[in-house]
């Protein structure tokens, strides 16, 4: 778990400074809306990260997800593997259509 949190922090920090990334959602950042709650409830902030690509284009999100060598594109939050997911086309595809609103470039690590 210690290494999981360390790696999560490094990836979140990298993504936050990347020129093609719009927003990074990770509870370890003080500007995250639930940072104070996470700080009280957790010893560290974990390795689950979500981020959006500038321009909010699904094609760009697919390009990012398919170009990674360590992370596999898959739907799961319960395993120990390093995964990347694209909710708009995977787990949340039907919800996005119902609401008429889409986060095309949202990606989960």
Number of C-alpha atoms within 10 A of each C-alpha: 9 12 10 14 17 14 14 20 22 12 15 23 15 12 21 18 12 12 9 13 17 17 16 22 21 24 23 22 17 11 11 13 12 14 16 14 10 16 14 9 10 9 10 17 21 20 23 20 20 18 20 22 23 14 12 16 14 19 11 17 21 17 10 14 21 13 11 12 7 10 15 16 18 15 14 13 14 6 7 8 12 15 19 24 23 24 19 20 15 11 14 13 14 11 13 16 11 9 8 7 9 17 17 22 25 22 23 20 20
